[in-house]
Amino acid sequence: MISGSVYAIFAGFLGAAASLSAKLSLGADYLRDICVSGLSGWTETHGGTAACDWLHIPLRLLCGGLLFTCNAVMWTFFSKALRHCSSSARATVTTTAFNFISSAVMGRLIFGESHAALWWVGISLTLCGLLLLHGSTPQTLLQEEDKKDK
């Protein structure tokens, strides 16, 4: 059986993937630029620039569909995380932390984005809180152990 934290990690990653899909489908000409750079050798010999003028439209539609799919699956995993975690705070903070981390990694890899020092301080504090939540024992388990000892 999969633990609630694993479901929360998947939910965070899928939330970041949904955001990436939204940025690709609704953003500037990211897909056209990716198409031109991907077909750079082919464009010189076969006129691939003209292909990129229309190819970005189905790619945007595909990214739009991926946006809705990732959101639907993300909410499914988040619901399972809430059900299997010992507290809703643990599931929420884990999902949020992994959403931030995944967004940062995807933004760096795909768009070449960088983040300010204040962003890194914020994510570090979030991760410290996450470690505190995961390191603590649930109160109900401690109460049950006390009852057994008496």
Secondary structure as UniProt FT lines:
FT   HELIX           4..26
FT   HELIX           30..38
FT   HELIX           40..46
FT   HELIX           48..84
FT   HELIX           88..106
FT   HELIX           107..111
FT   HELIX           117..135
FT   HELIX           139..149
//
